[in-house]
Amino acid sequence: MFWKQWPCLIAAFIIWFSSPSKAWSQDVPDTLWLQLDEAILSGDTMPALRFCEAAGWDSLNFSFVHSVLQSHELVVHNGDTVNHAFVLGVGDWDPVSLPAGQFTALTLPPMETGTYSYGLASERGRVLGAGGMIMVGNDDLPHFHWNLGDWEPARMQTVAEGNALDGDAPYVPRQFTVNDRTFPNTSNDPFGYVSIGVGTSCYISIANQGSMDHVLHFHGFHVEVLQASKHPERVGWIKDTMPFLVGEVTVVRLDAFQPGMYPVHNHNLIAVTNAGLYPGGMITHLDIQP
Ligand SMILES: [Cu+2]
């Protein structure tokens, strides 16, 4: 009888309404697949390395959440044609060799509350863009993340062909990304597009995995710095503009006291273009619903 199902339905609704939505996060994987393929960004096609959740190609690096102070067995498949080493932005981490074409088991160590980057040790790995973020703790609020990147297709082609870069050559990237997306595609990113209700708060983790420093300007709000891996003196500061050195990982807290749509954008004008066309690149929005 239908009425006999009511207790189950009521319980289901209570669970549904009381569980926070986790759309902004992905769980720690058991296997990461390092893959070599092509990425297309705003009309440019370029060779790219990515850490993917599955054996199929995905042009978006896989970033994930993990519990505080828990180790985790992670298998990494190196699908590139050359050997690599897995690096983790944790103090005493020694790079783990990833022989080409093989599965390698490694252990993510217990990590304190904070956000960490992971990636590859080599120039090839960094230039071709294999790198994600691990959010540990800070899970009492929605937690978005912005993995920042900059891309010069000719340089990527050089590295993909097995050649070293000319260290004296000027670096003129054509594309600038948040979570491997250029604006306006940043608006379709469930992990980076901040969408919360007025009167609520969220965390935003920001990692600069590009080859140049970046600076972001928040409209509408000042955010509180909870972590700044290369600027520890900034913890506790409340700011609307902040720089991120190459390799820096930052966590901020946003208290959304007013509704509206507010841009967050790179303050370097070249970084808000797609292949020179404005607007593009590192622009996303804070969508604060009334
Ligand atoms: Cu601005």
Boltz pocket constraint, residues with backbone or C-beta under 6 A from the ligand:
constraints:
  - pocket:
      binder: B
      contacts: [[A, 217], [A, 218], [A, 219], [A, 263], [A, 265]]
      max_distance: 6.0
